């Protein structure tokens, strides 16, 4: 699915905020159900950020990872005693990179790849706060548009 010009502009703005959080971020990917996905990467040598459609060398995280992490009690037959804590993010460690994955609103998820020496917890908290704030701003705009349309 192709993104609208508005969605692309919103992604570029968000990507700029994400990359400003830490120079350890190598790439950022956002996937929204029904809207498609976008990816941005930072050139290791120049530091320049490039936003584009999904690239073949960037595999987006499967949302199943978040679902499994959030619903792990259900996997063990303890559905009624769900974990009362809110999952903030998931950290996946690979040999050469660490990936932080978090929800973005109700129907999206985002991931960033960072070098293995970066502080994944601190960056994960910053990302979660940013994604929550941006998702809330988006919801507020949608509700304002709906009120204008029906008002």
Order of alpha helices (4+ residues) and beta strands (2+ residues): alpha-beta-beta-beta-alpha-alpha-beta-beta-beta-alpha
